[in-house]
Amino acid sequence: MILGKLQQYPEKRIPVAMALVTTGLMILIVGTVWPAHSLPIAHSGTDWGDFFRGFVFGFAIVLELSGLVILAAAKRKQL
């Protein structure tokens, strides 16, 4: 739905892409400080803690890559 709206309004691609990249970087910080956090779910065992930390890292990477793809498409459209 969001990507469909971006096709209709190409001037909004760059702000949306930068928001995705910024959100991905913020979530990456959460994954980095995960072992030092006092939340009970962070210390629910080695396997679960590693799973949630890896999930957070993966989600951050997906957000950053999707932002970069949208930025590349916007740049290609400008040329």
ChimeraX attribute file (.defattr): number of C-alpha atoms within 10 A of each C-alpha:
attribute: neighborCount
match mode: 1-to-1
recipient: residues
	/A:1	5
	/A:2	7
	/A:3	11
	/A:4	8
	/A:5	11
	/A:6	16
	/A:7	11
	/A:8	9
	/A:9	10
	/A:10	13
	/A:11	11
	/A:12	13
	/A:13	21
	/A:14	19
	/A:15	13
	/A:16	17
	/A:17	22
	/A:18	16
	/A:19	15
	/A:20	21
	/A:21	22
	/A:22	16
	/A:23	16
	/A:24	24
	/A:25	17
	/A:26	13
	/A:27	18
	/A:28	20
	/A:29	14
	/A:30	16
	/A:31	20
	/A:32	14
	/A:33	10
	/A:34	19
	/A:35	14
	/A:36	9
	/A:37	13
	/A:38	9
	/A:39	10
	/A:40	9
	/A:41	12
	/A:42	18
	/A:43	16
	/A:44	11
	/A:45	11
	/A:46	9
	/A:47	10
	/A:48	13
	/A:49	17
	/A:50	16
	/A:51	13
	/A:52	15
	/A:53	20
	/A:54	13
	/A:55	13
	/A:56	20
	/A:57	19
	/A:58	16
	/A:59	16
	/A:60	23
	/A:61	17
	/A:62	15
	/A:63	19
	/A:64	21
	/A:65	16
	/A:66	15
	/A:67	24
	/A:68	17
	/A:69	12
	/A:70	20
	/A:71	19
	/A:72	15
	/A:73	14
	/A:74	18
	/A:75	12
	/A:76	9
	/A:77	9
	/A:78	8
	/A:79	5
